[in-house]
Every structure is written in C-alpha cells, then in structure tokens.
Amino acid sequence: MPSENVKKKSTRIATFDLLRGYFMLSIIINHLQWYPNGLDWVAFRGTLLVSAAEGFFLISGIVLGIVRGAKLRTKPFREAAILLIKRGVLLYIVSVILAFLFTLIGWWFFMDTPGLKPGIRPIDQPLNEVIMGILSFRYIYGWADFLRLYSIFILISPLALWLLRKNLWYVLMAISIGIWSLFPWALEVNNVSNTTSELLMVLSWQLIFFGGMTIGYHWDALTKWWQSLTGRIRRSILIPVLAVAAVTLVVDVGISVMQALGIAPAPVTEWYNSLRPFFNKEELPIYRLILFGLWFILGFYIFSRYERIIKKLFGWLLLPFGHNSLYVYILHAVILFFAHMIILPGQGSNILINAIGTFVILGIIYIAVRKEFLFKIIPR
C-alpha cells in the first residue's frame, strides 16, 4: 500500500531499491549461515516465519510491472514481449550454466570436502541424465536456485502483460491463484516420482511475482487512489494494519531471539514449532502470504517514511545492491559455493571469525558492484 508520504515516482523507485537492497543483504547473510556474526539482527538468521526472498520476488514483480508494463504501455505489445522473452532466455541460460559448473567443480575437486553444498548428484550418475535434469529444472544445484524461478516467471510474463494491457488483471490473478492452489495436489501426485517440494515452488511462488507485476502495472493508479482518500480514512486503514504487522513481527523476532539464546520456555517452543507447517516456505500457505503482506506493508511504510535517513545511513550499500540485485544474487552464489569450504556454515562457531568472514564476503560483492566487474556478462 503506498504511503501517504510517497508522492513522486523517483521516491517510489528509490524506496523499492532500498528495500530490495535490504532483502539481498538478508539473503546473502542467511545463506552464509556464519552465526553469530554481529549481523544476526539483519534477518534474524532466517528463522522467522517469513523470509526476505518473498520480498525480493514481490519487488521484482512490481518493478517489472512499472518498467516493462506501465512505462511501455504506449509501445507495441510485441516490443515489450520481446524484451521480456530475451531477458527470460538469458536468465535460463545463466541458471543452467551455473548449475552445470557447480556440479562439475564439485565432482572434480570437492566431493569429500566438508562444506560442499548438499544436493549434488552422485559422481557416477550418467552425465546425460545430469544435463537433462539441469535443462528441465528437475535437478537444481548451487546457491542460485531461485534464478530458475525468476527465469520461468519472466518467460511467462508476456502473457501476464497481455492480460494487464487488456485490463484483465482479475483474470491474471484468478489464474495465478488457481495455479498456487495446485501445490498440495502436485506434491502428492509427484511424490511417486520423488519430486521434492522445492522443485514445485514454481507453482506457489508465481503468485507473489505476478501479484507484484499487477501492482506495478497499476502503481500510479493505486497511488492516486490512495492519495484521493481523506487523511482520516487512510489512518483508519493504515494504523490497524501497521499495528498488527508490528505486533506479529515483534512476537516472531522475540521467540527467534529466545531460541537462539537457548532461553525459550518449552511451551513457547512447542507452540512456535506447531505453527511451522502453516508457514511452509515451498508451499506458501495462505497464512504465510497474509503475514508476508502485513510485514511488507510495514517495511514499505518505514522505508518510504524514513527514506532520507535510511538512504543517508545505508544507501551506499543498499542502493547498489538494490539497483543490481540479480548481479549481486548471481555473484553471491558463486562466492558462497567456495566460501563454505573455508568456513563451514552453522551456528556456535567463533563470532570474530564469522564477523570477519561475513564482512569480507559483503565487501567483495560491494567492490565488484562499484567497479562494475563483469557487468557486461553477468545479468543485472
């Protein structure tokens, strides 16, 4: 929901970039899993009921809806569709290459090395089976696994854009919700062929992406509608939403902190663990979607209202990460693959070593972005 403090297009985009930069920072730190490291507070070790990944996909969809949708509304559909298809094909190729290279490198050099990412195919499996698995996304490996989802969504997005241009957003959302609802059935059916829930995330996570694309396409209209409401009505809507979001976030963070410190009462831990199935990451149940929606509104409100302060304090890092989020994501996948064989992921190790390692990784990525290292090769 647009904040009443956000009125200019440039400000809105800056808010999105700051948020996306924060989500990328959280994803990197959580994937490193070098805890404690002094940055545990950024995303609370990825233990919350909602992750930064949902925010990344939603903002990616919103920005796509704005840049490739609303801004190209007067251009021929073919022009926008070709741009999207080219982008999707490029991301598919990059995803395939990364999975293949990670597998080969793991086979050749690191099969017996602690820290090698789990999930690699057996070294004696026929190469043609591995290649076909990678090409069909039946086998995913490495730290860029979400790239496959993004490439699929981008390749499908011309159809979504066509529906949006025809003002059939409700048809798009009905289709998207219908596909999302198929996840439990698909998982049950595919259990026979040992298909993991991770491979079926394309069914559930598309709802966030295309929901974001729909929001982005109508962003100006939504903003104008929000600003047309009286201040009293806006407050009557916003205050309860922000209050519920803040309370649920504080409770979740509080329990996660207590568990990390080993001081969570047994009944609290038991109750919290009983909630986990209702917030499954792969399936994205309705409870997780609602909680994510609440927290995203809260995050957007904070980042838009205090954008100037956030930009002044953290913009030097968040904006480059947000502007070049795909580049950062791909680069972090490559670096982490090797970094985990130097410092094993996990909790309870030396905080100084973890902190130094984490800051070194973030520094390498930051310098690479500032120096535009391989910008012409790695998608941004």
Secondary structure, DSSP 8 states (H G I E B T S, - for coil): ---TT--SHHHHHHHHHHHHHHHHHHHHHHHH-EESSS-HHHHGGG-SSS-HHHHHHHHHHHHHIIIIIITTTTS-HHHHHHHHHHHHHHHHHHHHHHHHHHHHHIIIIITT-TT--TT---TTS-HHHHHHHHHTTSS--SS-THHHHHHHHHHHHHHHHHHHHTT-HHHHHHHHHHHHTTHHHHHHHHGGGT--GGGGHHHHHHHHHHHHHHHHHTHHHHHHHHHHS-HHHHHHHHHHHHHHHHHHHHHHHHHHHHHHHT---HHHHHHHHHHGGGG-TTT--HHHHHHHHHHHHHHHHHHHHTHHHHHHHHHHHHHHHHHTHHHHHHHHHHHHHHHTTTS--EESS-HHHHHHHHHHHHHHHHHHHHTTTTTTTS--
